């Protein structure tokens, strides 16, 4: 992992489903050039994979601590990973 291109896997818990979290996260990520995906998990959390420039990824992580206005984020777990470098957009995954 280089400092100019980083990757983080997030698990966001709280009132984060049914409040537009995934759409808002996708829009935020696209605005700053972060690629990856976001999806709901069966246990009520939101999981996200973020890749991009150091400052941009960290900006999205910071945003996730608040989320959209209707969300009530209780916890954000961040796991740093090696970037895949194959993603070209930020998408919502539906499972």
MODELLER restraints for C-alpha pairs under 7 A, 6 or more apart:
rsr = mdl.restraints
at = mdl.atoms
rsr.add(forms.Gaussian(group=physical.xy_distance, feature=features.Distance(at['CA:1:A'], at['CA:82:A']), mean=5.22, stdev=0.5))
rsr.add(forms.Gaussian(group=physical.xy_distance, feature=features.Distance(at['CA:1:A'], at['CA:83:A']), mean=6.65, stdev=0.5))
rsr.add(forms.Gaussian(group=physical.xy_distance, feature=features.Distance(at['CA:3:A'], at['CA:54:A']), mean=6.10, stdev=0.5))
rsr.add(forms.Gaussian(group=physical.xy_distance, feature=features.Distance(at['CA:4:A'], at['CA:53:A']), mean=5.19, stdev=0.5))
rsr.add(forms.Gaussian(group=physical.xy_distance, feature=features.Distance(at['CA:4:A'], at['CA:54:A']), mean=5.39, stdev=0.5))
rsr.add(forms.Gaussian(group=physical.xy_distance, feature=features.Distance(at['CA:5:A'], at['CA:51:A']), mean=6.99, stdev=0.5))
rsr.add(forms.Gaussian(group=physical.xy_distance, feature=features.Distance(at['CA:5:A'], at['CA:52:A']), mean=5.09, stdev=0.5))
rsr.add(forms.Gaussian(group=physical.xy_distance, feature=features.Distance(at['CA:5:A'], at['CA:53:A']), mean=4.59, stdev=0.5))
rsr.add(forms.Gaussian(group=physical.xy_distance, feature=features.Distance(at['CA:5:A'], at['CA:54:A']), mean=5.83, stdev=0.5))
rsr.add(forms.Gaussian(group=physical.xy_distance, feature=features.Distance(at['CA:6:A'], at['CA:51:A']), mean=5.69, stdev=0.5))
rsr.add(forms.Gaussian(group=physical.xy_distance, feature=features.Distance(at['CA:6:A'], at['CA:52:A']), mean=5.67, stdev=0.5))
rsr.add(forms.Gaussian(group=physical.xy_distance, feature=features.Distance(at['CA:6:A'], at['CA:53:A']), mean=6.16, stdev=0.5))
rsr.add(forms.Gaussian(group=physical.xy_distance, feature=features.Distance(at['CA:6:A'], at['CA:54:A']), mean=5.71, stdev=0.5))
rsr.add(forms.Gaussian(group=physical.xy_distance, feature=features.Distance(at['CA:6:A'], at['CA:83:A']), mean=6.03, stdev=0.5))
rsr.add(forms.Gaussian(group=physical.xy_distance, feature=features.Distance(at['CA:7:A'], at['CA:50:A']), mean=5.52, stdev=0.5))
rsr.add(forms.Gaussian(group=physical.xy_distance, feature=features.Distance(at['CA:7:A'], at['CA:51:A']), mean=4.42, stdev=0.5))
rsr.add(forms.Gaussian(group=physical.xy_distance, feature=features.Distance(at['CA:7:A'], at['CA:52:A']), mean=6.77, stdev=0.5))
rsr.add(forms.Gaussian(group=physical.xy_distance, feature=features.Distance(at['CA:7:A'], at['CA:80:A']), mean=5.99, stdev=0.5))
rsr.add(forms.Gaussian(group=physical.xy_distance, feature=features.Distance(at['CA:7:A'], at['CA:81:A']), mean=5.37, stdev=0.5))
rsr.add(forms.Gaussian(group=physical.xy_distance, feature=features.Distance(at['CA:7:A'], at['CA:82:A']), mean=5.98, stdev=0.5))
rsr.add(forms.Gaussian(group=physical.xy_distance, feature=features.Distance(at['CA:7:A'], at['CA:83:A']), mean=4.91, stdev=0.5))
rsr.add(forms.Gaussian(group=physical.xy_distance, feature=features.Distance(at['CA:8:A'], at['CA:49:A']), mean=5.96, stdev=0.5))
rsr.add(forms.Gaussian(group=physical.xy_distance, feature=features.Distance(at['CA:8:A'], at['CA:50:A']), mean=5.27, stdev=0.5))
rsr.add(forms.Gaussian(group=physical.xy_distance, feature=features.Distance(at['CA:8:A'], at['CA:51:A']), mean=6.69, stdev=0.5))
rsr.add(forms.Gaussian(group=physical.xy_distance, feature=features.Distance(at['CA:8:A'], at['CA:78:A']), mean=6.35, stdev=0.5))
rsr.add(forms.Gaussian(group=physical.xy_distance, feature=features.Distance(at['CA:8:A'], at['CA:79:A']), mean=5.58, stdev=0.5))
rsr.add(forms.Gaussian(group=physical.xy_distance, feature=features.Distance(at['CA:8:A'], at['CA:80:A']), mean=4.55, stdev=0.5))
rsr.add(forms.Gaussian(group=physical.xy_distance, feature=features.Distance(at['CA:8:A'], at['CA:81:A']), mean=5.76, stdev=0.5))
rsr.add(forms.Gaussian(group=physical.xy_distance, feature=features.Distance(at['CA:9:A'], at['CA:48:A']), mean=5.72, stdev=0.5))
rsr.add(forms.Gaussian(group=physical.xy_distance, feature=features.Distance(at['CA:9:A'], at['CA:49:A']), mean=4.61, stdev=0.5))
rsr.add(forms.Gaussian(group=physical.xy_distance, feature=features.Distance(at['CA:9:A'], at['CA:50:A']), mean=6.39, stdev=0.5))
rsr.add(forms.Gaussian(group=physical.xy_distance, feature=features.Distance(at['CA:9:A'], at['CA:78:A']), mean=5.82, stdev=0.5))
rsr.add(forms.Gaussian(group=physical.xy_distance, feature=features.Distance(at['CA:9:A'], at['CA:79:A']), mean=5.10, stdev=0.5))
rsr.add(forms.Gaussian(group=physical.xy_distance, feature=features.Distance(at['CA:9:A'], at['CA:80:A']), mean=6.38, stdev=0.5))
rsr.add(forms.Gaussian(group=physical.xy_distance, feature=features.Distance(at['CA:10:A'], at['CA:47:A']), mean=5.51, stdev=0.5))
rsr.add(forms.Gaussian(group=physical.xy_distance, feature=features.Distance(at['CA:10:A'], at['CA:48:A']), mean=5.02, stdev=0.5))
rsr.add(forms.Gaussian(group=physical.xy_distance, feature=features.Distance(at['CA:10:A'], at['CA:49:A']), mean=6.42, stdev=0.5))
rsr.add(forms.Gaussian(group=physical.xy_distance, feature=features.Distance(at['CA:10:A'], at['CA:76:A']), mean=6.63, stdev=0.5))
rsr.add(forms.Gaussian(group=physical.xy_distance, feature=features.Distance(at['CA:10:A'], at['CA:77:A']), mean=5.51, stdev=0.5))
rsr.add(forms.Gaussian(group=physical.xy_distance, feature=features.Distance(at['CA:10:A'], at['CA:78:A']), mean=4.78, stdev=0.5))
rsr.add(forms.Gaussian(group=physical.xy_distance, feature=features.Distance(at['CA:10:A'], at['CA:79:A']), mean=6.43, stdev=0.5))
rsr.add(forms.Gaussian(group=physical.xy_distance, feature=features.Distance(at['CA:11:A'], at['CA:45:A']), mean=6.67, stdev=0.5))
rsr.add(forms.Gaussian(group=physical.xy_distance, feature=features.Distance(at['CA:11:A'], at['CA:46:A']), mean=5.86, stdev=0.5))
rsr.add(forms.Gaussian(group=physical.xy_distance, feature=features.Distance(at['CA:11:A'], at['CA:47:A']), mean=4.59, stdev=0.5))
rsr.add(forms.Gaussian(group=physical.xy_distance, feature=features.Distance(at['CA:11:A'], at['CA:48:A']), mean=6.63, stdev=0.5))
rsr.add(forms.Gaussian(group=physical.xy_distance, feature=features.Distance(at['CA:11:A'], at['CA:76:A']), mean=5.78, stdev=0.5))
rsr.add(forms.Gaussian(group=physical.xy_distance, feature=features.Distance(at['CA:11:A'], at['CA:77:A']), mean=5.10, stdev=0.5))
rsr.add(forms.Gaussian(group=physical.xy_distance, feature=features.Distance(at['CA:11:A'], at['CA:78:A']), mean=6.82, stdev=0.5))
rsr.add(forms.Gaussian(group=physical.xy_distance, feature=features.Distance(at['CA:12:A'], at['CA:45:A']), mean=5.57, stdev=0.5))
rsr.add(forms.Gaussian(group=physical.xy_distance, feature=features.Distance(at['CA:12:A'], at['CA:46:A']), mean=5.11, stdev=0.5))
rsr.add(forms.Gaussian(group=physical.xy_distance, feature=features.Distance(at['CA:12:A'], at['CA:47:A']), mean=6.26, stdev=0.5))
rsr.add(forms.Gaussian(group=physical.xy_distance, feature=features.Distance(at['CA:12:A'], at['CA:73:A']), mean=6.99, stdev=0.5))
rsr.add(forms.Gaussian(group=physical.xy_distance, feature=features.Distance(at['CA:12:A'], at['CA:75:A']), mean=5.78, stdev=0.5))
rsr.add(forms.Gaussian(group=physical.xy_distance, feature=features.Distance(at['CA:12:A'], at['CA:76:A']), mean=4.56, stdev=0.5))
rsr.add(forms.Gaussian(group=physical.xy_distance, feature=features.Distance(at['CA:12:A'], at['CA:77:A']), mean=6.44, stdev=0.5))
rsr.add(forms.Gaussian(group=physical.xy_distance, feature=features.Distance(at['CA:13:A'], at['CA:45:A']), mean=4.69, stdev=0.5))
rsr.add(forms.Gaussian(group=physical.xy_distance, feature=features.Distance(at['CA:13:A'], at['CA:46:A']), mean=6.61, stdev=0.5))
rsr.add(forms.Gaussian(group=physical.xy_distance, feature=features.Distance(at['CA:13:A'], at['CA:73:A']), mean=6.00, stdev=0.5))
rsr.add(forms.Gaussian(group=physical.xy_distance, feature=features.Distance(at['CA:13:A'], at['CA:74:A']), mean=5.64, stdev=0.5))
rsr.add(forms.Gaussian(group=physical.xy_distance, feature=features.Distance(at['CA:13:A'], at['CA:75:A']), mean=5.24, stdev=0.5))
rsr.add(forms.Gaussian(group=physical.xy_distance, feature=features.Distance(at['CA:13:A'], at['CA:76:A']), mean=6.55, stdev=0.5))
rsr.add(forms.Gaussian(group=physical.xy_distance, feature=features.Distance(at['CA:14:A'], at['CA:45:A']), mean=6.89, stdev=0.5))
rsr.add(forms.Gaussian(group=physical.xy_distance, feature=features.Distance(at['CA:14:A'], at['CA:72:A']), mean=5.71, stdev=0.5))
rsr.add(forms.Gaussian(group=physical.xy_distance, feature=features.Distance(at['CA:14:A'], at['CA:73:A']), mean=4.71, stdev=0.5))
rsr.add(forms.Gaussian(group=physical.xy_distance, feature=features.Distance(at['CA:14:A'], at['CA:74:A']), mean=4.69, stdev=0.5))
rsr.add(forms.Gaussian(group=physical.xy_distance, feature=features.Distance(at['CA:14:A'], at['CA:75:A']), mean=6.79, stdev=0.5))
rsr.add(forms.Gaussian(group=physical.xy_distance, feature=features.Distance(at['CA:15:A'], at['CA:71:A']), mean=5.41, stdev=0.5))
rsr.add(forms.Gaussian(group=physical.xy_distance, feature=features.Distance(at['CA:15:A'], at['CA:72:A']), mean=4.87, stdev=0.5))
rsr.add(forms.Gaussian(group=physical.xy_distance, feature=features.Distance(at['CA:15:A'], at['CA:73:A']), mean=6.12, stdev=0.5))
rsr.add(forms.Gaussian(group=physical.xy_distance, feature=features.Distance(at['CA:16:A'], at['CA:45:A']), mean=6.42, stdev=0.5))
rsr.add(forms.Gaussian(group=physical.xy_distance, feature=features.Distance(at['CA:16:A'], at['CA:46:A']), mean=6.57, stdev=0.5))
rsr.add(forms.Gaussian(group=physical.xy_distance, feature=features.Distance(at['CA:16:A'], at['CA:71:A']), mean=5.31, stdev=0.5))
rsr.add(forms.Gaussian(group=physical.xy_distance, feature=features.Distance(at['CA:16:A'], at['CA:72:A']), mean=6.57, stdev=0.5))
rsr.add(forms.Gaussian(group=physical.xy_distance, feature=features.Distance(at['CA:16:A'], at['CA:73:A']), mean=6.58, stdev=0.5))
rsr.add(forms.Gaussian(group=physical.xy_distance, feature=features.Distance(at['CA:17:A'], at['CA:40:A']), mean=6.98, stdev=0.5))
rsr.add(forms.Gaussian(group=physical.xy_distance, feature=features.Distance(at['CA:17:A'], at['CA:44:A']), mean=6.38, stdev=0.5))
rsr.add(forms.Gaussian(group=physical.xy_distance, feature=features.Distance(at['CA:17:A'], at['CA:45:A']), mean=6.93, stdev=0.5))
rsr.add(forms.Gaussian(group=physical.xy_distance, feature=features.Distance(at['CA:19:A'], at['CA:70:A']), mean=5.53, stdev=0.5))
rsr.add(forms.Gaussian(group=physical.xy_distance, feature=features.Distance(at['CA:19:A'], at['CA:71:A']), mean=5.87, stdev=0.5))
rsr.add(forms.Gaussian(group=physical.xy_distance, feature=features.Distance(at['CA:20:A'], at['CA:68:A']), mean=6.96, stdev=0.5))
rsr.add(forms.Gaussian(group=physical.xy_distance, feature=features.Distance(at['CA:21:A'], at['CA:67:A']), mean=6.38, stdev=0.5))
rsr.add(forms.Gaussian(group=physical.xy_distance, feature=features.Distance(at['CA:21:A'], at['CA:68:A']), mean=6.00, stdev=0.5))
rsr.add(forms.Gaussian(group=physical.xy_distance, feature=features.Distance(at['CA:22:A'], at['CA:38:A']), mean=6.10, stdev=0.5))
rsr.add(forms.Gaussian(group=physical.xy_distance, feature=features.Distance(at['CA:22:A'], at['CA:39:A']), mean=6.78, stdev=0.5))
rsr.add(forms.Gaussian(group=physical.xy_distance, feature=features.Distance(at['CA:22:A'], at['CA:92:A']), mean=6.62, stdev=0.5))
rsr.add(forms.Gaussian(group=physical.xy_distance, feature=features.Distance(at['CA:24:A'], at['CA:68:A']), mean=6.42, stdev=0.5))
rsr.add(forms.Gaussian(group=physical.xy_distance, feature=features.Distance(at['CA:26:A'], at['CA:90:A']), mean=6.00, stdev=0.5))
rsr.add(forms.Gaussian(group=physical.xy_distance, feature=features.Distance(at['CA:26:A'], at['CA:91:A']), mean=6.51, stdev=0.5))
rsr.add(forms.Gaussian(group=physical.xy_distance, feature=features.Distance(at['CA:26:A'], at['CA:92:A']), mean=6.97, stdev=0.5))
rsr.add(forms.Gaussian(group=physical.xy_distance, feature=features.Distance(at['CA:28:A'], at['CA:60:A']), mean=6.97, stdev=0.5))
rsr.add(forms.Gaussian(group=physical.xy_distance, feature=features.Distance(at['CA:29:A'], at['CA:35:A']), mean=6.88, stdev=0.5))
rsr.add(forms.Gaussian(group=physical.xy_distance, feature=features.Distance(at['CA:29:A'], at['CA:60:A']), mean=6.43, stdev=0.5))
rsr.add(forms.Gaussian(group=physical.xy_distance, feature=features.Distance(at['CA:29:A'], at['CA:90:A']), mean=6.79, stdev=0.5))
rsr.add(forms.Gaussian(group=physical.xy_distance, feature=features.Distance(at['CA:30:A'], at['CA:90:A']), mean=6.34, stdev=0.5))
rsr.add(forms.Gaussian(group=physical.xy_distance, feature=features.Distance(at['CA:32:A'], at['CA:56:A']), mean=5.85, stdev=0.5))
rsr.add(forms.Gaussian(group=physical.xy_distance, feature=features.Distance(at['CA:33:A'], at['CA:52:A']), mean=6.89, stdev=0.5))
rsr.add(forms.Gaussian(group=physical.xy_distance, feature=features.Distance(at['CA:34:A'], at['CA:50:A']), mean=6.37, stdev=0.5))
rsr.add(forms.Gaussian(group=physical.xy_distance, feature=features.Distance(at['CA:34:A'], at['CA:51:A']), mean=5.61, stdev=0.5))
rsr.add(forms.Gaussian(group=physical.xy_distance, feature=features.Distance(at['CA:34:A'], at['CA:52:A']), mean=4.87, stdev=0.5))
rsr.add(forms.Gaussian(group=physical.xy_distance, feature=features.Distance(at['CA:34:A'], at['CA:56:A']), mean=6.51, stdev=0.5))
rsr.add(forms.Gaussian(group=physical.xy_distance, feature=features.Distance(at['CA:34:A'], at['CA:57:A']), mean=6.39, stdev=0.5))
rsr.add(forms.Gaussian(group=physical.xy_distance, feature=features.Distance(at['CA:34:A'], at['CA:90:A']), mean=6.85, stdev=0.5))
rsr.add(forms.Gaussian(group=physical.xy_distance, feature=features.Distance(at['CA:35:A'], at['CA:50:A']), mean=5.92, stdev=0.5))
rsr.add(forms.Gaussian(group=physical.xy_distance, feature=features.Distance(at['CA:35:A'], at['CA:51:A']), mean=5.24, stdev=0.5))
rsr.add(forms.Gaussian(group=physical.xy_distance, feature=features.Distance(at['CA:35:A'], at['CA:52:A']), mean=6.34, stdev=0.5))
rsr.add(forms.Gaussian(group=physical.xy_distance, feature=features.Distance(at['CA:35:A'], at['CA:87:A']), mean=6.15, stdev=0.5))
rsr.add(forms.Gaussian(group=physical.xy_distance, feature=features.Distance(at['CA:35:A'], at['CA:88:A']), mean=6.03, stdev=0.5))
rsr.add(forms.Gaussian(group=physical.xy_distance, feature=features.Distance(at['CA:35:A'], at['CA:89:A']), mean=4.78, stdev=0.5))
rsr.add(forms.Gaussian(group=physical.xy_distance, feature=features.Distance(at['CA:35:A'], at['CA:90:A']), mean=4.43, stdev=0.5))
rsr.add(forms.Gaussian(group=physical.xy_distance, feature=features.Distance(at['CA:36:A'], at['CA:49:A']), mean=5.14, stdev=0.5))
rsr.add(forms.Gaussian(group=physical.xy_distance, feature=features.Distance(at['CA:36:A'], at['CA:50:A']), mean=4.89, stdev=0.5))
rsr.add(forms.Gaussian(group=physical.xy_distance, feature=features.Distance(at['CA:36:A'], at['CA:51:A']), mean=5.96, stdev=0.5))
rsr.add(forms.Gaussian(group=physical.xy_distance, feature=features.Distance(at['CA:36:A'], at['CA:87:A']), mean=6.20, stdev=0.5))
rsr.add(forms.Gaussian(group=physical.xy_distance, feature=features.Distance(at['CA:36:A'], at['CA:89:A']), mean=6.32, stdev=0.5))
rsr.add(forms.Gaussian(group=physical.xy_distance, feature=features.Distance(at['CA:36:A'], at['CA:90:A']), mean=4.58, stdev=0.5))
rsr.add(forms.Gaussian(group=physical.xy_distance, feature=features.Distance(at['CA:36:A'], at['CA:91:A']), mean=6.42, stdev=0.5))
rsr.add(forms.Gaussian(group=physical.xy_distance, feature=features.Distance(at['CA:37:A'], at['CA:48:A']), mean=5.64, stdev=0.5))
rsr.add(forms.Gaussian(group=physical.xy_distance, feature=features.Distance(at['CA:37:A'], at['CA:49:A']), mean=5.30, stdev=0.5))
rsr.add(forms.Gaussian(group=physical.xy_distance, feature=features.Distance(at['CA:37:A'], at['CA:50:A']), mean=6.91, stdev=0.5))
rsr.add(forms.Gaussian(group=physical.xy_distance, feature=features.Distance(at['CA:37:A'], at['CA:90:A']), mean=5.25, stdev=0.5))
rsr.add(forms.Gaussian(group=physical.xy_distance, feature=features.Distance(at['CA:37:A'], at['CA:91:A']), mean=4.68, stdev=0.5))
rsr.add(forms.Gaussian(group=physical.xy_distance, feature=features.Distance(at['CA:37:A'], at['CA:92:A']), mean=5.55, stdev=0.5))
rsr.add(forms.Gaussian(group=physical.xy_distance, feature=features.Distance(at['CA:37:A'], at['CA:93:A']), mean=6.43, stdev=0.5))
rsr.add(forms.Gaussian(group=physical.xy_distance, feature=features.Distance(at['CA:38:A'], at['CA:47:A']), mean=5.69, stdev=0.5))
rsr.add(forms.Gaussian(group=physical.xy_distance, feature=features.Distance(at['CA:38:A'], at['CA:48:A']), mean=4.20, stdev=0.5))
rsr.add(forms.Gaussian(group=physical.xy_distance, feature=features.Distance(at['CA:38:A'], at['CA:49:A']), mean=6.43, stdev=0.5))
rsr.add(forms.Gaussian(group=physical.xy_distance, feature=features.Distance(at['CA:38:A'], at['CA:91:A']), mean=6.56, stdev=0.5))
rsr.add(forms.Gaussian(group=physical.xy_distance, feature=features.Distance(at['CA:38:A'], at['CA:92:A']), mean=5.04, stdev=0.5))
rsr.add(forms.Gaussian(group=physical.xy_distance, feature=features.Distance(at['CA:38:A'], at['CA:93:A']), mean=5.94, stdev=0.5))
rsr.add(forms.Gaussian(group=physical.xy_distance, feature=features.Distance(at['CA:39:A'], at['CA:46:A']), mean=5.74, stdev=0.5))
rsr.add(forms.Gaussian(group=physical.xy_distance, feature=features.Distance(at['CA:39:A'], at['CA:47:A']), mean=5.44, stdev=0.5))
rsr.add(forms.Gaussian(group=physical.xy_distance, feature=features.Distance(at['CA:39:A'], at['CA:48:A']), mean=6.44, stdev=0.5))
rsr.add(forms.Gaussian(group=physical.xy_distance, feature=features.Distance(at['CA:39:A'], at['CA:92:A']), mean=5.96, stdev=0.5))
rsr.add(forms.Gaussian(group=physical.xy_distance, feature=features.Distance(at['CA:39:A'], at['CA:93:A']), mean=5.03, stdev=0.5))
rsr.add(forms.Gaussian(group=physical.xy_distance, feature=features.Distance(at['CA:39:A'], at['CA:94:A']), mean=6.30, stdev=0.5))
rsr.add(forms.Gaussian(group=physical.xy_distance, feature=features.Distance(at['CA:40:A'], at['CA:46:A']), mean=4.54, stdev=0.5))
rsr.add(forms.Gaussian(group=physical.xy_distance, feature=features.Distance(at['CA:40:A'], at['CA:47:A']), mean=6.20, stdev=0.5))
rsr.add(forms.Gaussian(group=physical.xy_distance, feature=features.Distance(at['CA:41:A'], at['CA:47:A']), mean=6.65, stdev=0.5))
rsr.add(forms.Gaussian(group=physical.xy_distance, feature=features.Distance(at['CA:50:A'], at['CA:57:A']), mean=6.44, stdev=0.5))
rsr.add(forms.Gaussian(group=physical.xy_distance, feature=features.Distance(at['CA:51:A'], at['CA:57:A']), mean=6.52, stdev=0.5))
rsr.add(forms.Gaussian(group=physical.xy_distance, feature=features.Distance(at['CA:51:A'], at['CA:83:A']), mean=6.31, stdev=0.5))
rsr.add(forms.Gaussian(group=physical.xy_distance, feature=features.Distance(at['CA:65:A'], at['CA:73:A']), mean=6.11, stdev=0.5))
rsr.add(forms.Gaussian(group=physical.xy_distance, feature=features.Distance(at['CA:65:A'], at['CA:76:A']), mean=6.42, stdev=0.5))
rsr.add(forms.Gaussian(group=physical.xy_distance, feature=features.Distance(at['CA:66:A'], at['CA:73:A']), mean=6.08, stdev=0.5))
